[in-house]
Amino acid sequence: MSDGNIDLKAEARARAYSMPLDDINPTDIELWRTETMWPYFERLRKEDPVHLHPAEHHEDGAFWSVTKYNDIMAVDTNHEAFSSEPSITIFDPKEDFTLPMFIAMDPPKHDVQRKTVSPIVSPHNLQILEPLIRQRIQNTLDALPINEPFDWVDRVSIELTTQMLATLFDFPWEDRRKLTRWSDVATAGPESGLFSSDDPEIVEAERKMELFECVDYFSRLWAERIAQPPKGDLISMLAHGEATKDMDRMEYLGNLILLIVGGNDTTRNSMTGSVWALNQNPDQYDKLRANPELVPSMVSETIRWQTPLAHMRRTATRDVELGGKTIKKGDKVIMWYASGNRDEDVIENPNAYIIDRERPRQHLSFGFGIHRCVGNRLAELQLKILWEEILARFPTIKVVEEPKRVPSAFVKGYESMTVIIPSKN
Ligand code: HEM
């Protein structure tokens, strides 16, 4: 199987280098669905690494694309000049439906809310969680069909990340797929097929309705937890936390969505991405089988190569210089992590998937600075255990057709991927 459609990729390369720079639109979801965005980013990195996309080309107005590793790092680590408010996606919040969440807040409020939930992923808590994560991964893998095609995304990636979230929230086990649904509904666009129509107004109305169901459900759990002494799950932490106990309903919902999406889509797509990357690079799969001690560096390489969140947005709080350009106060700045992770000036042979790189954790996928991913060690742990258990039981996992990608310039992932696990002999 080839890496996608070769003609499509050649055509994208020709287009990327022939169109005027101002016509390049990295937010075009078609580029992500077909994975043809790479040559556009390559050109931006080479010719205009801090590039202003003019307003008339984009329904969300003008925005800057920052595409090189060190420039992205400079933005991400300067939260005074580059604010996370009002939003970390290119869209501004809808006036009648704002969801405050700490990823889209600046200090001091961000810091105290983040501190409230961080203990869930402390090294000590991860040690406690490890046997449970391993047990659940073992059970899930042992239930997979052999010699029969199935969807890896649904049976493994979604199932395991949903189980993890249910554990972190101490959420009713039998209802755990509701978490998957809410996560998908919170981020999906009109073209996702998740809603009854692709009319944007209907989509927004349905999205709201489902998210209100989500907050109603979690409000019942909050009432339960607040009536009990503090425990180690996320709802109890939020309900008893000094910085979060007085949140209103929308802020509770916002932070829930943050934790659900943060822990769900990202790890899910790394799990699928690891199987896809190893299938695309059979020499690396052989290397991994021969050297299982490479699992941790393979995990980091997968997270770089996949870049499950393609970008984060900031908004300039004052006029600021970056890469020889003046970004004006109020301008939208998009840090394209996916592009920075392929920056040939920082990462050697960046388009290649190499599981034993010298510095495998050198990537932008978790961000940097005060918003650096809270769950990064948990995500790595889940993936490490998954691969230890895969190597212990399956000779290989064979991807049988090109995966279906998520049509999004934000969540870089897979909707489905059919695989077969052959029997051992
Ligand atoms: C923040 C990526 C897994 C919870 C972030 C950010 C990125 C990211 C890019 C923003 C960083 C920035 O703005 O500088 C990822 C990836 C993951 C992953 C690639 C998996 C491979 C998780 C997990 C959890 C989680 C498992 C929860 C259990 C969060 C939270 C934030 C965050 C709460 C907000 C942090 C803040 O604003 O201070 N993540 N994440 N993430 N992530 Fe993750």
Boltz pocket constraint, residues with backbone or C-beta under 6 A from the ligand:
constraints:
  - pocket:
      binder: B
      contacts: [[A, 76], [A, 102], [A, 103], [A, 104], [A, 110], [A, 114], [A, 168], [A, 258], [A, 259], [A, 262], [A, 263], [A, 264], [A, 266], [A, 267], [A, 270], [A, 303], [A, 307], [A, 308], [A, 309], [A, 312], [A, 364], [A, 365], [A, 366], [A, 367], [A, 368], [A, 369], [A, 370], [A, 371], [A, 372], [A, 373], [A, 374], [A, 375], [A, 376], [A, 378], [A, 379]]
      max_distance: 6.0
